[in-house]
Amino acid sequence: MNVKTRKLVYAAMFAVINYVAFTYGKITIPVTAGTSTAIHIANAVVVLSSWFLGPLYGGLAGAIGLSIADVLDPRYITSAPKTFLLKFLIGFISGTVAKQFHLKDKTDRKEIIGAATVSAIAGLGFNVLADPIVGYFYRNYILGIPQEAAKIIATWVAGTTAINAVACVFVSVILYLALYKSFLPRLPKDE
């Protein structure tokens, strides 16, 4: 099996894990105008997939898995396009920063924790800023939700996104530490 095919297989696996993590591991918070936000750790899987598969494949795995989760849940279906964009960017940013820090090459536990933490903060920090802003404009201008309702939703989303980000930084680093020794050797080498 060639490198691209193997990466696609692993990306599909991570997309499924993202789907399962969000679909079955979230706490839904109804907001207003028939919309919801959620507390979840699925973004940790997006970050993890970007560390193992690189920015492109890892970002796509998160974007696809979480967008499918949105499409299949009536409470989130209208968020799917926004989810695709933001989750891809979380993975792309985290994976790019991890590459710059040579995360896959590190063997010292403290160096791994440092590089992984900085990488996770970069991707998830972006999301803390972008999700409420992009969501506000998306809801107001694309979905036609009134401006005041879109502001209320953005405020709730900002809070839950910040909580998710803090939890996901810890979870992604812990998962990487638990998995990298057995998982990295199985992955196809970067081209």
HELIX and SHEET records of a PDB file:
HELIX    1   1 VAL A    3  TYR A   24  1                                  22    
HELIX    2   2 ALA A   42  LEU A   53  1                                  12    
HELIX    3   3 PRO A   55  VAL A   71  1                                  17    
HELIX    4   4 ILE A   77  SER A   79  5                                   3    
HELIX    5   5 ALA A   80  GLN A  100  1                                  21    
HELIX    6   6 LEU A  103  ASP A  105  5                                   3    
HELIX    7   7 ARG A  109  PHE A  137  1                                  29    
HELIX    8   8 TYR A  138  ILE A  142  3                                   5    
HELIX    9   9 GLN A  147  PHE A  183  1                                  37    
HELIX   10  10 LEU A  184  ARG A  186  5                                   3    
SHEET    1   A 2 ILE A  27  PRO A  30  0                                        
SHEET    2   A 2 SER A  36  ILE A  39 -1                                        
END                                                                             
